[in-house]
Amino acid sequence: MSTKSTVTTEWLYDNLEKDRIKIIDATWYMPNDKRTGIGAFQKKGHIPGAIFFDIDKIAKSNTPLPHMLPSKNKFRTLMAALGISHRDKIVIYDRDEILSAPRVWWTFRCFGKEDAVILEGGFNRWLKEKKPIEYFERKYPKQSFSIRENHKLVSNFREVKMNLNNSKIQILDARSKERFWGKIKEPRKDLKSGHIPNSTNMPYSNLINDKKRTMKNKETVRRIFKQSEIKFSKKIITSCGSGITACVLAFALYTIGKKDVAVYDGSWAEWGSKKNAPIAK
């Protein structure tokens, strides 16, 4: 095992068939992408025993916003049906460098599962190391999943808008520089371009090691945040396009000891659609 927030492929391989290990495939793609997470899971294989976590379906009902955090009752019911218990050791991966796995990691934390971890290098490293994969989906017996909500990890439109000029709160935007400054159109339809006033651009890709396709080491991550004048003593709220890569920032900050970061769940999908939301460019 590597750290308290990640595990290595070697560790997972050695523990694949342990009873209390539950492996989560958190692969997710943008809606304008021709690929789907479940399609990749079923057709391109997955780590043996993995359970597919559908980010778009394990989400809040009756809202136009994408993959918002589900209610505690819905999450409890769906986890139990998938055969996931709050007592399980949960290992999460995706098929990119590190894109959607942190969203699922954050979701588990929101409901009290603090010891979920992310697989270093994800599915791509697993494949590169020629470790086994399978194509069928295993079914697990129904379990019970105890919930302990952590509301401090979630932010919303009202909180963000009320604190735009609060010097004690920092808002970080994980989108690309071009999207942040409104130089290109948003990938989702009918959204304005620009950014939340007084927010700081922190593209999540800056935190990824290009060669290893993993999070950069802790010293580098800490230096990147400090270079952007991020104060770890202040409250931090992360945002992005729809709440996915905002969780990459939250995860990166967690690895260097900042464990109380809040994610603006609606992110730009909500802010960019609001008539009363101020926008900077």
C-alpha positions in Angstrom: 0.0 0.0 0.0 1.3 3.4 -0.9 -0.5 6.1 1.1 -3.7 6.5 3.1 -5.4 8.0 0.0 -4.1 5.6 -2.6 -3.0 2.0 -3.2 -0.6 0.6 -5.7 -1.4 -1.9 -8.4 0.9 -4.4 -6.7 -1.1 -4.1 -3.4 -4.4 -4.5 -5.2 -3.2 -7.5 -7.2 -2.1 -9.2 -4.0 -5.5 -8.5 -2.4 -7.9 -9.1 -5.3 -9.9 -11.9 -3.8 -10.1 -10.7 -0.2 -13.7 -10.7 1.0 -13.8 -7.1 2.2 -12.2 -5.5 -0.9 -14.6 -3.8 -3.2 -13.1 -2.4 -6.4 -15.0 0.4 -8.1 -14.7 1.4 -11.8 -15.5 5.1 -11.8 -14.9 5.7 -15.5 -16.9 8.7 -16.9 -16.8 10.6 -20.1 -18.3 14.0 -21.2 -21.7 13.7 -22.8 -20.3 14.8 -26.2 -17.8 12.0 -26.1 -18.7 8.9 -28.2 -17.5 6.7 -25.4 -19.4 5.7 -22.2 -18.1 4.4 -18.9 -20.4 1.4 -18.9 -19.5 0.7 -22.5 -15.8 0.6 -21.7 -16.4 -1.5 -18.6 -18.4 -4.1 -20.5 -16.5 -4.2 -23.9 -12.9 -3.4 -22.9 -12.7 -5.3 -19.7 -12.1 -4.3 -16.1 -10.2 -5.3 -13.1 -11.5 -8.7 -11.8 -14.4 -8.2 -9.4 -14.9 -4.5 -10.2 -18.3 -2.9 -9.8 -19.2 -0.2 -12.2 -20.2 3.1 -10.4 -22.4 5.1 -12.8 -21.7 8.7 -11.9 -24.7 10.0 -13.9 -27.2 7.5 -12.4 -26.0 7.4 -8.8 -27.0 11.1 -8.6 -29.7 13.4 -7.4 -33.1 12.8 -9.1 -35.3 15.5 -10.6 -32.7 18.1 -11.4 -31.5 19.5 -14.8 -27.9 19.6 -13.4 -25.6 16.7 -14.2 -24.6 14.1 -11.6 -25.4 16.1 -8.5 -24.8 14.3 -5.2 -27.7 11.9 -4.5 -29.8 11.9 -1.3 -28.5 9.8 1.5 -31.4 7.4 1.1 -30.8 6.9 -2.6 -27.0 6.4 -2.1 -27.6 3.9 0.8 -30.1 1.9 -1.3 -27.9 1.8 -4.4 -24.7 0.9 -2.6 -26.6 -1.9 -0.8 -28.0 -3.2 -4.1 -24.5 -3.2 -5.6 -23.2 -5.3 -2.7 -21.1 -2.5 -1.2 -21.0 -2.3 2.6 -19.7 0.6 4.7 -17.3 -2.0 6.2 -15.6 -2.8 2.9 -12.2 -1.5 1.8 -13.1 0.5 -1.3 -10.5 0.9 -4.1 -11.5 3.3 -6.9 -10.1 3.7 -10.4 -10.9 5.2 -13.8 -9.4 4.9 -17.3 -7.9 8.3 -17.6 -4.8 9.7 -15.8 -7.0 10.6 -12.8 -10.2 12.2 -13.8 -13.5 10.7 -12.4 -12.1 8.5 -9.7 -11.8 11.4 -7.3 -15.5 12.3 -7.8 -16.5 8.9 -6.5 -13.9 9.1 -3.7 -15.4 12.4 -2.7 -18.9 11.0 -2.9 -18.1 8.2 -0.5 -16.5 10.8 1.9 -19.6 12.9 1.8 -21.5 9.9 3.2 -19.0 9.1 5.8 -16.7 6.6 4.1 -13.4 8.2 4.9 -11.1 5.3 4.1 -11.9 4.9 0.4 -8.7 5.0 -1.7 -7.7 5.6 -5.4 -5.7 3.1 -7.4 -2.4 4.7 -8.5 -2.1 4.8 -12.3 -5.7 3.5 -12.7 -6.8 0.9 -15.2 -4.1 2.0 -17.7 -1.3 1.1 -15.4 -3.0 -2.2 -14.6 -3.1 -3.0 -18.3 0.5 -1.9 -18.9 1.6 -4.2 -16.2 -0.3 -7.1 -17.9 -2.3 -7.8 -14.9 -5.6 -9.8 -15.3 -8.8 -8.4 -16.5 -12.3 -9.8 -17.0 -15.3 -9.0 -19.1 -18.3 -10.3 -17.2 -19.9 -8.4 -14.3 -19.9 -10.1 -11.0 -23.0 -9.9 -8.8 -22.6 -9.5 -5.1 -25.1 -10.2 -2.3 -27.1 -7.2 -1.0 -25.3 -5.4 1.9 -26.1 -2.7 4.4 -24.5 0.7 4.1 -24.4 3.0 7.1 -24.5 6.7 6.3 -22.8 9.6 8.2 -23.2 12.7 6.1 -20.4 15.2 6.0 -22.1 18.5 4.9 -18.8 20.4 5.2 -17.5 18.8 2.0 -20.3 20.2 -0.1 -20.9 23.7 -1.3 -23.7 25.2 -3.3 -24.7 28.3 -5.4 -26.0 30.3 -2.4 -22.8 29.8 -0.3 -20.5 30.7 -3.2 -22.5 33.8 -4.2 -22.7 35.1 -0.7 -18.9 34.8 -0.2 -17.6 36.2 -3.5 -15.9 39.0 -1.6 -15.0 37.1 1.5 -11.3 37.1 1.9 -11.4 34.1 4.2 -12.7 31.9 1.4 -10.8 30.9 -1.7 -12.6 29.5 -4.8 -10.5 27.4 -7.1 -11.6 26.5 -10.7 -10.2 23.3 -12.2 -11.1 24.1 -15.8 -8.6 24.9 -18.5 -7.3 28.5 -18.8 -9.2 29.0 -22.0 -12.5 28.0 -20.4 -11.8 30.0 -17.3 -11.2 33.2 -19.2 -14.1 32.6 -21.6 -11.9 32.3 -24.7 -13.7 29.1 -25.8 -17.3 27.9 -25.6 -18.3 25.6 -22.8 -18.8 21.9 -23.9 -22.3 21.9 -22.4 -25.0 23.6 -24.3 -26.6 27.0 -23.3 -23.9 27.9 -20.8 -22.3 31.3 -20.6 -18.5 31.6 -20.8 -16.2 33.0 -18.1 -15.6 32.3 -14.4 -16.9 33.0 -10.9 -15.6 36.5 -9.8 -12.6 36.4 -7.6 -12.0 32.7 -8.2 -8.5 31.4 -9.0 -7.8 29.2 -12.0 -6.1 26.0 -11.1 -6.3 23.6 -14.0 -6.5 20.0 -12.7 -4.1 18.9 -15.5 -1.3 20.9 -13.9 -1.3 18.3 -11.0 -1.0 15.3 -13.3 2.4 13.6 -14.0 2.4 13.4 -17.8 4.6 10.3 -18.0 3.2 8.3 -15.1 -0.4 9.6 -15.6 -0.7 9.9 -11.8 -1.0 12.7 -9.3 2.3 14.5 -9.0 4.3 13.9 -5.7 3.2 15.8 -2.6 6.1 18.3 -2.7 5.2 19.3 -6.2 1.5 19.5 -5.5 2.1 21.7 -2.5 4.4 24.0 -4.5 1.9 24.4 -7.3 -0.8 25.5 -4.9 1.6 27.9 -3.1 2.7 29.4 -6.4 -0.9 30.3 -7.0 -0.9 32.0 -3.6 -3.4 29.5 -2.1 -3.6 29.8 1.7 -4.2 26.4 3.3 -5.3 28.1 6.5 -8.4 29.5 4.7 -11.5 27.7 3.6 -11.2 26.3 0.1 -14.1 25.7 -2.3 -13.3 23.9 -5.6 -15.3 24.2 -8.8 -15.1 23.0 -12.4 -17.5 22.3 -15.3 -19.9 20.0 -13.5 -18.3 18.9 -10.3 -15.9 16.2 -11.7 -12.5 17.7 -11.9 -13.2 19.9 -8.9 -12.8 16.7 -7.0 -9.4 16.2 -8.5 -8.4 19.4 -6.8 -10.0 18.3 -3.5 -8.2 15.0 -3.7 -4.8 16.7 -4.4 -5.3 19.0 -1.4 -6.3 16.0 0.7 -3.0 14.3 -0.1 -1.1 17.2 1.3 -3.1 17.5 4.5 -6.0 19.9 3.5 -8.9 17.5 4.3 -11.8 20.0 4.7 -12.1 21.2 1.1 -15.7 21.8 -0.1 -16.7 21.0 -3.7 -19.2 23.3 -5.4 -21.4 20.5 -6.6 -23.3 22.4 -9.3 -20.1 24.1 -10.5 -20.2 25.9 -13.9 -23.1 23.8 -15.1 -25.2 25.6 -12.5 -23.4 29.0 -12.3 -23.1 29.5 -16.1 -26.9 28.8 -16.5 -28.1 31.3 -13.8 -29.4 34.6 -14.8 -28.5 36.2 -11.5 -24.9 34.8 -11.3 -22.2 37.4 -11.9 -19.5 36.4 -14.4 -16.0 37.6 -14.9 -13.8 37.2 -18.0 
